[in-house]
Amino acid sequence: MELSTVHPLRKHIEAVTKLTDEEFEYILSHFTEKKIKKHGDLIREGEYINHEYYVLQGCLRTYFNDPDAGKEYTYQFAVEDWWLTDREAFLNGTPAKMTIECLEPCVLLSISKENREKLGREMWKYEHYLNVKSNIGYVALQKRMLGMITKNAKERYETFLEQYPHLANRIPKTYIASYLGVSRETISRLYRQ
């Protein structure tokens, strides 16, 4: 990495709170880089999870299976500068209920739960950053759930394209349909309009 290039994680944190070089290097020392090939799984349903991940490169999909319905539901997508894990499994030490697969080759930064908590105790700036990002994530999830309840398929699709125009060509329409709770045929029809 060139000296003039700011690390993506530093940019992400500094959107919330400024860091000294020493503070950022200390934070970064708690992460490890992980590379996964396209179609590889980052997390599999049933595994115990002790890490969360920051995406440096690639596109991932989080999904869960409903064996009773015989369906697969897409919960979330993640691309560069996004965080992901099976949050419940990560925080509670329970088996993952979701699978996270790589839709593209991915480069991630991984931090263990222990290191995340350690940084939070030692650095108020990092704890503040986590709190702000958690609140932003919670608001986004709330908006998504309200949209699933109050909007029709066309409105949900239009909202998705408005919010994530950069994802439409990176993600197969089948997965977008699953994320929006509609059929693949509905997405194809809306895409043609």
N, C-alpha and C positions, 0 to 999 in steps of 0.2 A: 504494500500500500504506500502511495506517495505521501510525503510529509504534509503536503498542502491539502490532502483529502481528509475530510472529517469522517470518522467512522459512523456508519448509519445508526448504530445504537446510541452513540453520543448525541447525534442530531435529534433522535427520538426523545431522549431524556431531556435534552436542553430545550425542547419545545415547552417543557414544564418548569424546569429549574436549571440554572447555569451551573457548570462544573469546572473545577480546575483540572489541569492535565493529570495531576496526581490522583484526584478523586475518580476521574474516569478510568484511569489505568487500574486502580484498585477494584472498581466495580467489574471491569472487564476480566480481571484475574479470577473471578468467581464463575466464569462461563467456560464452556468447552464447545468447540465447533463440531458439528455433526453433518455429514453429507449422506443423502439418501437418493437412490436412483428413481427415475420415473416409475410409477406403479408400486413402489415400495411402501410399506406401512411404517409410520412413525410410532403409532400406538395401535394395539389390537384390543378389541373388546375382551374383557376378562383378565387382562394384565394389571399388575399393580404399577402405579405411576408415581415416580418421585421427581419428575422434572417438568418444567414448562419451557417453552421454546419461543425464541424470537426469530422471525424469518428474515434472513439476509437475501435469499434468492429462491425463487420458485413459487409454486402455487399448490396449496394443499386443500383437502376437503375432509371435514369431520362429519361422520354419519353414524347412524345406529340402525339396527335391524329390529323389526317387529315380527317375530316368528308367528304370532297369532294372525296377523294380517298378511304375512308373506311379502312384506314390503321393506324397502330400505328408505330411510329419511335422511336428507342432508340437513345438518344442523348449522354448519358454518363453512365458509371458505376463508383462507388466509393467504396473503401474498406479502411481498416485501414490506417491512416495517410493522407487521402485525404480530401479535402474540397468540399462542394457542397451546392447549393441553386439554385433557378431560378434567375440567376444573373440580368437579366433585371428587373424583378419584384422587387427584393431586392433593387437595386440601384435607380430605378425610381418611386417606389411606385405605380406600376401598377399591375393589376391582373396577377397571374402566368399563363404562357402559357404552362407550363409543369407540369407533376405529378412526384413525386419522391416516389418510393415504396421500401420497405425493402424486399430483396430477402432472407434474413436471419434475425434472431433476431439482433437488432442493439443497440449499446450504442454510443451516440453522445454528443459532447459538442456544445452548442448553444450560439451564441453571437448576440445580437441585433445590428441593424445598428447604433443606438445611441452610444452603448458601443464601437463598432468597431471604429467609428469616434473619440470618446473621447480618446481611447488608442492611436490612430494615432496622435492626437494633443499633447498628453502629453508625449509620448515616441517615440523618433526618431528611436529607435531600432525596435519597433513594426511596425512603418510606413515603415521602410526599408525592413523588412521581408515581409510585404504585397506587396510592390512594386516588390521585387525579385520573389515572388511566382506568382504574376499576370503575369509577363513577361514570366516565365516558362510555365504557363498555356496557354498564348497566342501563344507561339511558338508551343506547342503541338497541339493546335487546328489548327494552320496553316498547320502543317505537316499532320494532319488527313485530312483536306479538300483537300490538294494537292494530297494525296493518293487516295481519293475518285474519283478525277478527272482523275488521270494518271495511276492508277493501275487496273488490272483486279481482278476478285473475288478471285482467288487463291492467288495473291500477297497481297491483303488486308488481307486475312485470315492469311497468313504466317506472315505478319507484326504484326498483333494482337497477335499471339502466341509468337512472339519474344519479343514484348514490355511487354506483360502481361501474362507470362506463368502460373502464380499463379491464374489467373481468369478462365482459360478454364474449370476447373472442378467445379467451384463455380457458374457458370452462365449457365442457360439452353441454349441450342444451338439455340432455336428460338429467344432469345434475342440477342445473338451474331450475328445471321443472320440479324436481324433488325438493329443493330449497324453498320454492314458492308454494308448494302444496298443490300443484296442478299436474296434469298429464303432459307427456312429451308432445303429444299432438297439439295441445293448447298452446304450448310455447312456440311450436312451428308455425301455427296459424298467426299468433301475435307477432312473431318475427317477420312474417311476410307483409304485415300491414304497414 
